[in-house]
């Protein structure tokens, strides 16, 4: 006759359940079955079940210790129970007796503590701009998940510095060679969830907020670079600031807002949807371009935006363009600009 699928000696159950004090779930894991099977064998062998309170000692944790572990040190109820040799349900009952409020889902179901957004509106505008340019943001349960994939260490450091005071920034190197970044934030970051092709009125109406937003978006999507000179014997090329993106309304808004600050910029469609470039890459939608290239406007633009940039690579390229403007200002055949 074939043996029963589970045939546990009585002595083994007594050792695990009675002597070691394991729960029926824990015993089931040891024996490779489910807890119902364990209950059936306890009944079969007439091994007395522990009551709901079991044979555990009474919970003897004072209120101050419990508050410190749970709310200050962010221990879970299970961790506190293990620390003092009690059950999680015993800790729950003790917390209820003391009137200690449980943490919400975002606090109690994550390993690392989450901190509320600072409330600084310039920081908020920068973060929204950077999010619209380069971050994927989702809601997962009661948490806000921020994700990004990049090959640039400057981008990694920027994201880390942007969010490290609010939650743990998890970074790892993927097999394809990219840095993968994930941050979990609490619900005070709900403002990052919308992904809309527009600049909010409250940002457009304030110089400080607009420049913060523009710097955030430019740190994600913009570039400063040098164009080669037209003339063979020219001593210098010229610098340019440029953004290429699918976000037509954001680019149009930046263009119109810069005009109000006497910054001469161009707004155009750089590639049409469905076109294929030299590399064979197809453009799904129209790509829109904002360009600042005229010397005086570019100088004025750099003076305004430089304090707001956070991306080290972009700042390095900005300084290259800035030095180019200073050089061109000294050339006899170039029209001078007002510094």
N, C-alpha and C positions, 0 to 999 in steps of 0.2 A: 504494500500500500504506500502510495506517495505521501511524504510528510506534509503536514499542514503548512501553508505559506508562511505563517508566523507561529513559532513554537518557542516561547521564551521560558526558561526555568524560573520557578518561583523565587529562588535565591537571588537571581539577577534583578528581578523587579524590586525585591526588598532592599537590595543594595542601592539601587538608583533612586527609588521613590521614597523609601523610608529613611535609610541611613544618610544618603547624600542630600535628601530633601529637594530633589529636582521636581519640577512641575511635570504634569502629564505630557505637555508639549515638548519639554526638554528631553524627557525619557523617549518619546517617539522619535526625535531626531537621532538620539544615540542608537536606537534599535532599528532605524530605517523603516518606520511604519507611520501611521497617523495616530493622533491622540485617542481616537475612538477605539482602536485596537488595544491600546494600553488600558483604557477604562474597562474593556471587556475582560482582559486578563486579570486586572485587579479584582474584579467581581468573581471570576472563576476561581482564583486562588484565595478568595476571602481575605484579601489584604484591605484593612480599613482605609477608606478615603479620608483625606484631610478635609476639614470644613472649608468654606470659602476663605475664612481667615487663616486656615491652615494651622500648622504647628509653629508658625513664626512668632518671634517675640514681638511685643507691642511696639508700635512706632514711637520712638522717643527722641524726636528732633525738635528743638525749640524754634519758635517762629523766626527769630533773627537769622539763624543759620540757614533755614529753608529759603528765606527771601534772598540772602546773599548768594546761595548756590544757584537758585533758579533764575532770579532776575538780574543779578550783577555779573555772576560768572557764566551765566547762560547754560548751566547743566540742564539736560533733559530730565523728565521725571524718572525715566528708566535708569539714567546714570546715577541719580541720587539714590534710587532704590538699591542699586548694586553696591554703591559706596557704603551704605548702612545695613546691608543684608536684609532689606525689606522687599515687598512686592511693589510694583508700580501703582497698583490700585490702593495700597496702603498710603503711599505718598499723596495720591490724589485726594483721598479722604482727609488726610492731615491738612493739606492745603485748603480744603473746603472748610474745615473746622477753624483754621486761622483766618479765613477770609482773604486768602492770597489769590489774586486774579491770575488766571492762566494767560500765557502769551498768545498772541494771535498766530494764525497759521504761518505767516511769513517769518516770524521769530522762532517758533517752536519746531518747525520742520526743516530748518536749514542749519548747517554746521557752524557757519560763521555769522557773527552779529551784523545786523543791518542798521544803518544810521540814516536819519531823515536828511533830505536835501537842505542845504544851507539857507535857501530862500533868497540868495543874492541874484537879482534880476539880470545883471550883466553876465554872470556865470551861466545862468539859465539860457540866455540868448546864444551864447557861444556854444553850449552843449547841444541846443536844438539845431544850430547851423551845422555842427559837425555830424550830428545824427543823420540829418537829411542828406548829407554828402556821402557818408561812409559806414553807418552803423545799421545793423539789423536789430530791431527791438520787438519783443513779443511779450505777451502776458502769459505767465504760467502759474496757475492757481492764484495766489495773492501776491506774487512776486513779478518784478519786471526783469526780463532777461535781455541783456545786451550782448551781441555777438559781433565779431569782426575777424576777417582773415586778411593777412598782409605779409609781404616779404620784407617790409621795412622796419628795422629796429626802432627808428625814430617814431614811427606810428605806434608801435607797441608801448614805448615809454610814455607817449602822449596819453594814450588811453588809460594806462596804469595810473598816471598822475591825476587824470581827470576824475577817476572813480575810487581810488584806493581808500579815501577817507570815508566812503559810504558802504563799502562791502569788499569782500575778497575778490581780487582780479585773478582769474585762473588762466594761465598761459602755458601752451605746450607747442612743440614742433611736430607738425604733421609729416607723414611719409612723403608727401608731394613737395615738401620743402617750405611750406608756409607756416607762419606763426598763427595759431588759432587762439582767440581770446574770448572768454566768457565771463560776464559779471552778472551777479544776481543782486538786484536792488529792491528796496521796499516800495510801497505804493505812492510815496511822495514823488516818485519819478514817473508818474503816469503821464506827465507832460511830454515824455519822449515817445509815447505810443503812436500819435498821428504821423502819417507819412503822406503829407500833402504838398503839392507843387504851388506853394505860396509862402509869402512872408507875412506874419501877423502884423496887424496895424499898430499894436503897441510897440513893436520892434521898429517898424518903419518911421514912427513918429518921434523917436528919441535917438540922438546922435550916438550916444554911448552904447545903447542896445544894438543899434544897427551895425556899428563897427564890430562889436563883439560877435554878432551873428555872421557877418561877412567873413571875419577872420576864421571862425569855426568852419564855415562852408569851404573857404579857400584852403584851409589846412587839410581838408579832405579831398577836394577836387581841383584846386587851383594850382598854378605853377608860375614861377618866375624863370625866365630863360633868356639866352642871348641869341639874337639873329645875326647871321653872317652879313658883313658889309656888302653893299652893291658894287662898290668900286674896288678894283684889284689892289690899288695902292693905299686904300683907306687904312687909317691907323686903328680903327675900332668899329666893331659892330654896334648893335644897339639892343637895349634891354626891353623886355615886354612882360607884362602881367596878363595872364589869360586863364579863363575857366571854360571848359567844354563839358556840357551836361545835357541830359534829356529834359531837365526841369526848366521849361520855357518861361513859366511865370516867375520863378525865382530869379532867373537871369534878367528878365525884363524889369522886375522890381529893383534889382541892384543897379541896373543901368539908369533907370529914372531917378533913383535916390542919389546916385553919384552926381548926376547933372545938377541937382539942387545944391551940391557942394562945389560946383564949378570944376568938376573932374570930367574931362572930355574922354568918353569911352565909346566903343562901338559895340553894337548888339546885332548879331546876325545868325543865320542858320548855316552851320559849318558843314553838315552832312545831311543828306535827305534819307528818310527811312527807306530801307530796302537796298541801299547802295552797298557796294563791296569795296573794301580798301585794297591796297597793294599786297597786304598779307593774306588776303582772301577772307577777311572777317566781315561778316554782314552786319549792317546797322539796322536794328529792328525798328527804331523810331527816329524822328528828326533829332539831330544834335544841335544844341544852341551854344553860341559862343559870346563871351564878354571879353573884350580886349581893352587894355590901357597901354598905349605905346608912345603917344606924344610926350616929349621930354618934360614939359612943365607939368602936365597933368599926372604923369607917372611919378614925378618927384613929389608932388603934393599928395598923391595917393599913398605913397610909401610912408611919408611923414605921418599921415593919419592912421594907417593900419598897422604899422610896425609894433607899437606897444601891445596890440591885441593878439598877435600871432603866438602860438604855443608849440608849433611843429618845428623842431630844430633844423630839419633839412630845408623847410620853406624859408626859415629865417636866414640860413646860410646862403640860399639862392637870392633872397631879397637883398642881402648885403652886396652880393656880386653885381646885381643890377644897379644898386645905389652907387657903387664905386664907378661903374660904367658911366652913369650920368655925370658924376663929378669930373671924370676924365674928359668926356665930350664937352663939358662946359668950358674947358681950357683950350680946346682946339680952335684955331683962328677961323676956320671955315664953318663952324657950328654957331648957330644963334644961341646966345647965353640964356640961361634960365635964372629965375629969382630963387635963391636958396633960402 
